């Protein structure tokens, strides 16, 4: 997999989608505020449309965005359950000391066993949450593209087909592609955070560039997905039956 080519093509795709197209840019900025709309636009990109489509048919975009949001929440359930169970255990362990502090204003000293249990629960929970989130993300990202391509909600959870797509890409190549995307996402987040420090206009700068990143990332995932699509079967030549001579 040519990662540089995927990044470059995704950048050009996003650049073509926004540069000089100020009305589209403004509409997609508004869509990030009414966030199901930007998710719906991601679905349009996932469908492989090139160049980037115009944001239109707003009700369909809204419905598609809700579908994508719900699918993402379902994928997040396992990690959320582990997170809340482990963090919840830590909170329950320390709850008597919180109650004592809130009622008396005195900070009680928790026994070492209670602290060890709470800290251990937090560490184990954090590790398990990251592992489960990583595993589910491997299937979720391609599942979202399947949802967009087929139009069927259940296809977002067609684990057999998603697994076959990953196998055609190659597990190693696929994981590296996602790690690269997550690194780029982290860099973007840091840059946006620096802009957010600017008083009064920081949030506006964030709103301006957020849809650009959304389109870039959606196009990136689309290309990764397409790398795992089976080649089309070649068309068999038409056999012309020649009648035997009379």
WOGI-V740320 format. One record per helix or strand. SS is the DSSP state (A for helix, B for strand). FROM is the first residue (numbers start at 0). LEN is the number of residues. If there is no record, write none. Layout:
# WOGI-V740320
ss:SS from:FROM len:LEN
ss:SS from:FROM len:LEN
This chain:
# WOGI-V740320
ss:A from:2 len:16
ss:A from:21 len:12
ss:A from:35 len:11
ss:A from:57 len:47
ss:A from:111 len:39
ss:A from:152 len:5
ss:A from:158 len:11
ss:A from:170 len:26
ss:A from:201 len:26
